[in-house]
Amino acid sequence: MAARKGSGAEIIDAVIIGIDASRIDNAVMTGTERYALEVTRALLRYAPQHTYRLYARTPLDKGMLQAPAPEHVDIVLIRRVRLWTHIGLAREIAAHPPDALFIPAHVLPLPQAVRRTTRSVVTVHDVGYRRFPRAHPLRQRLLLEFGTALSARYASAVVVDSEATRADVQRYYRTPASRIAVAYPGLLPPVAVSEDDVNTVRAKYRWFDGHPYALFVGTMQPRKNLRRLIQAWQQLLVSLRNQPAGNLDRLPMLVIAGAPGWGGEDLPALVTRLGLGDSVRFAGYVSDAEKAVLLQGARAFAFPSLYEGFGFPVLEAQSAGVPVVCSNVSSLPEVAGAGALQVDPLDVPALAAALRECLFDVSIRESLIRAGRANVARFSWERCAGAVLAKLDGG
């Protein structure tokens, strides 16, 4: 991809950029899928002079891409159930090679890695399976290890979401620093909610009823540290009963929203064993609209994860004006900035104390809300796309 000068700015000549778009229209969108969609949209906006070749498993609606004009985007449908990446995508690239290839999530096609026929850039989001191997099923861990090792060694360049992940990639895969670029993702687009949406959520979750509540959103798995969060919640309630917080009429609730993940944790049983009763509620998987409504009403957001490659939920809470308590490990200090109370995720009393401050100390709450809203301005999908494009261009 060659660059030329024009009207005071450097312009990259129009080329064909291939993008693995197999994740951008999943029915259930986790952080990885949302990243793939938003960074693809941003690339189209940031550099509309290029032609983009999107490789998909199922037919894509170009309208979901938002920009640019349809003639700049070609959808290449690869209908293959098994080994979609290593056979289906690899064959398509070999038959019709783009000028550069972008993989938004970990897995470089094996033949492309070996032959290196096209310049490739891969985003590695985290290596949590290395840091917390027991938080992943064996098969998933082996697949993640294989895909990440392949990308870290053979991709022309690796993009990571945080300095913490950069350090992990260098530590575990000895990837040279010159081949790694940190490109912070942007803020996920806010979901507009109507009064009907609010009423629907309140009808679905009848336990609202004026209770203040702290909210967690994420997949329920051991890495999210929910056992310690529930233990901290018990300590918080004990402290409130012994020393009432201000004019508190009702004890707060902890709302845990997210689908069950792997790990075999029986969190409802823990709630029962600790005698927490209805003070901890499990909302299950929530839609974007439901999550937006839950954030609107939350008094605090709790995210005590043991490891995160980035941590979109923290930015979503800050953007919604919700005070945040999060871990002081992995990428979370980078992401949260000054807009969160950061605690050791293994220290249950410290987590309980931070939750109490976040819920009931007015000055701390106001300070966190201001700092959180200022913090989210640091994150931009256009800057992320610019960093990706620079690596696609050989920078």
C-alpha positions in Angstrom: 0.0 0.0 0.0 1.8 3.1 -1.3 1.4 6.6 0.1 1.5 9.8 -1.9 1.4 13.5 -1.1 -1.6 15.6 -1.7 -3.0 19.0 -0.5 -0.9 19.2 2.6 -1.7 15.7 3.8 -0.4 12.2 3.1 -3.0 10.1 1.2 -2.8 6.4 0.9 -3.5 5.2 -2.7 -6.7 3.3 -3.1 -6.2 -0.5 -2.6 -8.3 -3.6 -1.8 -8.5 -4.4 1.9 -9.9 -7.7 2.9 -11.6 -8.0 6.3 -12.7 -11.2 8.1 -16.4 -10.1 8.7 -17.5 -13.5 10.0 -18.3 -12.1 13.5 -20.0 -8.9 12.8 -23.6 -10.2 12.4 -23.7 -12.8 15.2 -27.1 -13.1 17.0 -25.4 -12.7 20.3 -22.8 -9.9 20.3 -20.0 -10.1 22.9 -17.2 -7.6 23.1 -15.2 -9.3 20.3 -18.1 -9.2 17.9 -18.9 -5.6 18.7 -15.2 -4.7 18.2 -15.2 -6.4 14.8 -18.3 -4.5 13.7 -17.3 -1.0 15.0 -13.7 -1.1 13.7 -15.0 -2.2 10.3 -17.4 0.7 10.2 -14.7 3.1 11.3 -12.3 1.8 8.6 -14.9 2.5 6.0 -15.4 6.0 7.3 -11.8 6.8 7.9 -10.5 5.7 4.5 -13.4 5.6 2.0 -11.0 5.7 -1.0 -10.3 2.0 -0.6 -12.3 -1.0 -1.8 -13.2 -3.3 1.1 -13.7 -7.0 0.6 -15.7 -8.4 3.5 -15.5 -12.2 4.0 -18.7 -13.4 5.6 -20.3 -16.7 6.7 -23.9 -15.5 6.0 -25.3 -12.8 3.8 -24.6 -9.3 5.2 -26.9 -6.3 5.0 -24.7 -3.4 3.8 -26.9 -1.1 5.7 -25.4 -2.3 9.0 -22.0 -1.0 7.8 -23.4 2.6 7.7 -20.7 3.9 5.3 -19.4 4.4 2.7 -21.3 4.2 -0.6 -22.1 0.5 -1.5 -19.7 0.4 -4.5 -16.8 0.5 -2.1 -17.8 -2.7 -0.3 -17.9 -6.2 -1.8 -19.4 -9.0 0.3 -17.7 -12.3 -0.3 -19.9 -15.2 1.0 -17.9 -18.2 2.1 -20.4 -21.0 2.8 -18.5 -23.5 4.9 -19.4 -24.9 8.3 -16.2 -26.4 9.5 -12.7 -24.9 9.2 -14.2 -21.7 7.8 -11.0 -19.8 8.4 -8.2 -22.3 7.6 -9.9 -23.7 4.5 -12.7 -21.5 3.3 -11.1 -18.1 3.9 -7.6 -19.3 3.0 -8.8 -20.6 -0.4 -10.6 -17.3 -1.2 -7.6 -15.2 -0.3 -5.3 -17.5 -2.4 -7.7 -17.3 -5.4 -8.4 -13.6 -5.2 -5.8 -12.0 -2.9 -6.5 -8.5 -1.5 -3.7 -6.0 -1.1 -3.9 -6.4 2.7 -5.9 -8.5 5.1 -7.3 -7.5 8.5 -8.5 -10.1 11.0 -10.3 -8.4 13.9 -10.1 -11.4 16.2 -7.1 -13.6 16.8 -7.2 -16.2 13.9 -5.0 -15.9 10.9 -5.7 -18.6 8.2 -3.0 -21.2 8.5 -2.0 -21.3 4.8 -1.8 -17.5 4.8 0.5 -17.7 7.8 2.8 -20.2 6.2 2.9 -18.6 2.7 2.6 -15.0 3.7 1.1 -14.1 0.3 -0.8 -11.0 1.6 0.2 -8.5 4.2 -1.9 -9.3 7.3 -2.8 -7.5 10.5 -4.5 -9.4 13.3 -6.1 -8.0 16.5 -5.3 -10.0 19.6 -7.7 -8.9 22.3 -6.3 -10.7 25.3 -4.4 -13.8 26.5 -6.6 -14.5 29.5 -6.4 -18.3 28.8 -2.7 -18.1 29.6 -3.2 -16.0 32.8 -6.3 -18.0 34.0 -6.2 -21.3 32.2 -8.8 -22.9 34.5 -11.3 -20.2 33.5 -11.6 -21.8 30.0 -12.6 -25.3 28.8 -9.6 -27.3 27.6 -10.7 -27.4 24.0 -11.4 -23.6 23.9 -8.0 -23.0 25.6 -6.1 -25.1 23.0 -7.9 -23.4 20.1 -7.2 -19.9 21.5 -3.5 -20.9 22.1 -3.1 -22.2 18.6 -4.8 -19.2 16.9 -3.0 -16.5 19.0 0.4 -18.2 18.6 -0.1 -18.4 14.9 -1.1 -14.7 14.6 1.6 -13.5 17.0 4.3 -15.3 15.0 3.2 -15.0 11.4 1.0 -11.9 11.0 2.8 -8.9 9.4 1.6 -6.9 12.4 -0.4 -7.4 15.6 -2.9 -4.9 17.0 -3.8 -5.1 20.7 -6.5 -3.3 22.7 -4.2 -2.2 25.6 -0.7 -1.8 26.9 -1.5 -4.7 29.3 -2.2 -7.0 26.3 0.9 -5.7 24.5 3.0 -6.8 27.5 1.3 -10.2 27.6 1.8 -10.9 23.8 5.5 -10.0 24.2 5.9 -12.1 27.3 4.1 -15.2 26.1 4.9 -15.1 22.3 8.1 -13.0 22.2 6.6 -10.9 19.4 8.9 -8.0 18.6 7.6 -4.6 19.9 8.0 -3.2 16.4 5.3 -5.5 15.1 2.8 -4.6 17.8 0.5 -1.5 17.9 -1.8 -0.5 20.8 -5.1 0.7 19.3 -7.6 1.5 22.0 -11.2 0.6 20.8 -13.8 3.4 20.9 -16.9 3.7 22.9 -19.7 1.4 21.9 -22.6 3.4 20.4 -25.2 4.2 23.0 -28.6 2.7 22.6 -31.6 5.1 22.6 -34.3 3.8 24.9 -37.9 5.0 24.9 -40.4 5.2 27.8 -41.9 2.0 26.5 -38.5 0.3 26.8 -38.2 1.5 30.4 -41.7 0.3 31.2 -41.0 -3.1 29.6 -37.8 -3.6 31.6 -39.5 -2.6 34.8 -42.4 -5.0 34.1 -39.9 -7.8 33.3 -37.8 -7.2 36.4 -40.4 -6.4 39.1 -37.8 -6.2 41.8 -36.9 -2.6 40.9 -39.6 -1.1 43.3 -37.4 1.9 44.3 -34.4 -0.1 45.6 -31.0 1.4 44.9 -28.9 -1.1 43.1 -25.4 -1.8 42.0 -25.1 -3.5 38.6 -22.7 -6.0 37.0 -22.9 -6.8 33.3 -20.9 -9.6 31.7 -20.8 -13.4 31.1 -20.9 -15.3 34.4 -17.7 -17.1 34.4 -14.8 -17.5 37.0 -12.6 -14.8 35.5 -15.3 -12.2 36.3 -14.7 -12.8 40.0 -18.4 -12.8 40.9 -18.0 -15.1 43.9 -15.9 -12.4 45.6 -18.4 -9.7 44.5 -21.2 -11.6 46.2 -19.1 -12.1 49.3 -18.3 -8.4 49.3 -22.0 -7.6 48.9 -22.7 -9.7 52.1 -20.1 -7.6 54.0 -21.6 -4.4 52.6 -25.1 -5.3 53.8 -23.8 -6.3 57.3 -22.0 -2.9 57.6 -25.2 -1.0 56.5 -27.3 -2.9 59.0 -24.9 -2.1 61.8 -24.2 1.5 60.7 -27.1 2.9 58.5 -25.9 4.9 55.6 -27.5 8.3 55.7 -31.3 8.4 55.2 -31.3 4.9 53.6 -34.9 3.7 53.6 -34.2 0.4 51.7 -31.1 -1.8 51.6 -29.5 -1.8 48.1 -29.6 -4.7 45.7 -26.9 -6.2 43.5 -28.1 -7.0 40.0 -26.0 -9.5 38.0 -26.9 -9.3 34.3 -25.3 -11.8 31.8 -25.6 -15.2 30.4 -24.1 -18.2 32.3 -20.7 -19.1 31.0 -18.3 -22.0 31.4 -16.9 -22.8 34.8 -19.5 -24.6 36.8 -20.1 -21.9 39.4 -23.4 -22.1 41.1 -23.8 -18.5 42.1 -27.4 -18.7 43.2 -26.4 -21.4 45.6 -23.7 -19.1 47.0 -26.3 -16.3 47.5 -28.5 -18.7 49.4 -25.7 -20.1 51.5 -24.7 -16.5 52.5 -28.3 -15.7 53.5 -28.5 -12.9 51.0 -32.1 -13.7 49.8 -33.5 -11.2 47.4 -30.7 -8.7 47.8 -28.9 -10.3 44.9 -30.8 -10.7 41.6 -29.8 -12.5 38.4 -31.2 -10.9 35.3 -29.8 -13.4 32.8 -28.7 -12.3 29.3 -30.0 -8.8 28.6 -30.5 -7.1 25.2 -28.7 -3.8 24.4 -31.9 -1.9 25.2 -32.4 -3.7 28.5 -28.8 -3.0 29.5 -29.2 0.7 28.7 -32.3 0.8 30.9 -30.5 -1.0 33.7 -27.6 1.4 33.5 -29.9 4.4 33.6 -31.2 3.3 37.0 -28.0 1.9 38.5 -26.5 3.7 41.5 -23.1 2.0 41.0 -21.4 -0.3 38.5 -19.3 -3.2 39.7 -16.6 -4.8 37.5 -14.2 -6.7 39.7 -12.8 -8.9 36.9 -9.5 -10.8 37.4 -8.4 -10.1 33.9 -9.6 -8.1 30.9 -8.0 -7.3 27.6 -10.0 -4.1 27.5 -13.3 -3.8 29.4 -16.1 -2.2 27.4 -18.6 -2.4 30.3 -16.6 0.1 32.3 -16.7 2.7 29.5 -20.5 2.0 28.9 -21.1 2.7 32.6 -19.0 5.9 32.7 -20.8 7.1 29.5 -24.1 6.6 31.2 -23.0 8.6 34.3 -22.8 5.7 36.7 -20.0 5.6 39.3 -17.7 2.6 38.8 -15.8 0.2 41.0 -13.4 -2.0 39.1 -10.3 -4.1 39.5 -6.8 -2.6 39.6 -5.3 -5.3 37.4 -4.7 -6.1 33.7 -6.1 -3.4 31.3 -8.7 -2.0 33.6 -6.6 0.9 35.1 -5.8 2.0 31.5 -9.4 1.9 30.6 -11.1 3.3 33.7 -8.6 6.1 34.3 -9.6 8.4 37.1 -13.2 7.6 36.6 -13.4 4.6 38.9 -12.6 3.3 42.4 -9.9 0.7 41.7 -9.4 -2.2 44.1 -7.5 -5.4 44.4 -10.0 -8.0 43.1 -8.8 -10.5 45.6 -9.5 -8.2 48.6 -13.1 -8.8 49.5 -13.3 -6.2 52.4 -11.7 -3.5 50.1 -14.3 -4.3 47.4 -17.1 -4.0 50.0 -15.7 -0.7 51.2 -15.4 0.7 47.6 -19.0 -0.4 46.8 -20.3 1.4 49.9 -18.4 4.6 49.0 -19.6 4.4 45.4 -23.2 3.9 46.5 -23.6 6.4 49.3 -20.7 9.0 49.5 -22.2 11.9 47.5 -18.8 13.7 46.9 -17.1 10.6 45.7 -20.1 9.7 43.5 -20.1 13.2 41.9 -16.3 13.1 41.4 -16.5 9.7 39.7 -19.3 10.7 37.4 -17.4 13.8 36.2 -14.1 11.9 35.8 -15.9 9.0 34.0 -17.5 11.3 31.5 -14.2 13.0 30.8 -12.4 9.6 30.5 -14.6 8.2 27.7 -13.5 11.1 25.5 -10.1 9.4 25.2 -11.5 6.6 23.2 -12.3 6.9 19.5 -13.0 4.3 16.8 -11.5 6.7 14.2 -8.2 6.7 16.1 -8.4 2.9 16.4 -9.1 2.5 12.7 -6.2 4.9 11.9 -3.8 2.7 13.9 -5.0 -0.4 12.1 -4.7 1.2 8.7 -1.2 2.3 9.5 -0.2 -1.3 10.1 -2.0 -2.5 7.0 0.1 0.1 5.1 3.3 -1.3 6.6 3.8 1.3 9.3 
